[in-house]
Amino acid sequence: MLCATPIGNVEDASPRLRRLLAEADVVAAEDTRRVRALAARLDVRIGGRVVSAHDHNEAARAQALLDEVAAGATVVVVTDAGMPSVSDPGFRLVAAAVDAGLPVTVAPGPSAVLAALAVSGLPTDRFCFEGFLPRRPGERARALAGLATEPRTMVVFEAPHRLATLLAAMVEAFGADRPAAVCRELTKLHEEVARGGLGELVAWATSKEVRGEVVVVVGGAPSTGGVIDDATVATVLARVEDGERLKDAVAHVAGEARVSRRELYDAATAARR
């Protein structure tokens, strides 16, 4: 049983998570200390054994956990935050269980990927999750070059101390005007979402000490041809009429319509004249 845990705010824990922690025969945790601390904050007593299952021992631990399931035990898998197996331990266990013909179920809940996507202000109808991009400059540049023409909204994770470097590399690959959002400390006390072009976000990230968990959401590549019709321009002007800044209205509509921000800005400016 894969169980999602809060990504920050403990109040996001579901009643089902509370029950499963109390009733499971085995709780396999990325960090045993953290799951015990979570249970204490939830006022839940973990009823079964707690064992570690992290990146370094998951493959070795899998068979013993599968033997528990095969014997009829309920095994709950949790990570430090969010959904197990999504850039977290759990995938190897799931793959091994599927290969062995054992049941795998999920208790869904908080997800940093979906939370960031939802608040980014970027198109959500189609998106892709890229996890952590390579740290080495050359490998990262090649990965971003491969995504330069990706039409879907992209979601990536990054460590706070590498954020400015990642955003600068994205400017090189995607251009300074590509709309994006940096989501920091989602659901926590100091939650912050910075939105704008990648160039603006580089300046934002280098002007302060960014701390906490970070998710970066980047708009997909504009459609080739960049045809901007009257309806798209009218949408921008309507938002401006409602009090939104032209720059912000253009960024939002261009992201949804997947057209060039620069060309849409020029078209809207011309229409206002």
Secondary structure as GFF3:
##gff-version 3
##sequence-region A 1 273
A	DSSP	beta_strand	2	3	.	.	.	ID=ss1
A	DSSP	three_ten_helix	10	12	.	.	.	ID=ss2
A	DSSP	alpha_helix	15	23	.	.	.	ID=ss3
A	DSSP	beta_strand	26	29	.	.	.	ID=ss4
A	DSSP	alpha_helix	32	41	.	.	.	ID=ss5
A	DSSP	beta_strand	49	52	.	.	.	ID=ss6
A	DSSP	alpha_helix	58	70	.	.	.	ID=ss7
A	DSSP	beta_strand	75	78	.	.	.	ID=ss8
A	DSSP	alpha_helix	91	99	.	.	.	ID=ss9
A	DSSP	beta_strand	106	107	.	.	.	ID=ss10
A	DSSP	alpha_helix	112	120	.	.	.	ID=ss11
A	DSSP	beta_strand	127	132	.	.	.	ID=ss12
A	DSSP	alpha_helix	137	147	.	.	.	ID=ss13
A	DSSP	beta_strand	153	158	.	.	.	ID=ss14
A	DSSP	three_ten_helix	160	162	.	.	.	ID=ss15
A	DSSP	alpha_helix	163	174	.	.	.	ID=ss16
A	DSSP	beta_strand	179	184	.	.	.	ID=ss17
A	DSSP	beta_strand	192	197	.	.	.	ID=ss18
A	DSSP	alpha_helix	198	206	.	.	.	ID=ss19
A	DSSP	beta_strand	214	218	.	.	.	ID=ss20
A	DSSP	alpha_helix	230	241	.	.	.	ID=ss21
A	DSSP	alpha_helix	246	257	.	.	.	ID=ss22
A	DSSP	alpha_helix	261	272	.	.	.	ID=ss23
###
